[in-house]
Amino acid sequence: MTVGELIARVQQLGTIREKLHRLEATERLLSDEVRAGLQRRKSGRVQSADWLACLAERTTLELDVAKLQRKATPEVFIACVTPNVKAARRHFTEAALKKMGRATTTTQLRVSRRPKGSG
């Protein structure tokens, strides 16, 4: 890929990401409006020519970690619990955390709009 082609791809990628962000914001607003409208209807559902929208219940389960720890063997407890690194950082130094685990470095692609007139 030439530099010119790469520049064109960066332009295209930035434009697509910008459109996706706008679409996601619009989707959230429309979802909120539709959800509110359906909550006011007895049936909780409505159809358009191509789509059906309905309210569906979903139950989430939140475990009491202390109870889980009391009931489970140490092996089962460790298998059930996912460490929260963000929370651990509040209680341990970075050096201490690195001794408890391993750090993985990845490369991320970041694309951001350039300020106008910075060309």
Sequence and secondary structure as in RCSB ss.txt:
>XXXX:A:sequence
MTVGELIARVQQLGTIREKLHRLEATERLLSDEVRAGLQRRKSGRVQSADWLACLAERTTLELDVAKLQRKATPE
VFIACVTPNVKAARRHFTEAALKKMGRATTTTQLRVSRRPKGSG
>XXXX:A:secstr
  HHHHHHHHHHHHHHHHHHHHHHHHHHHHHHHHHHHHHHSSS EEE SS EEE          HHHHHHHS HH
HHHHH    HHHHHTTS HHHHHHHS              TT  
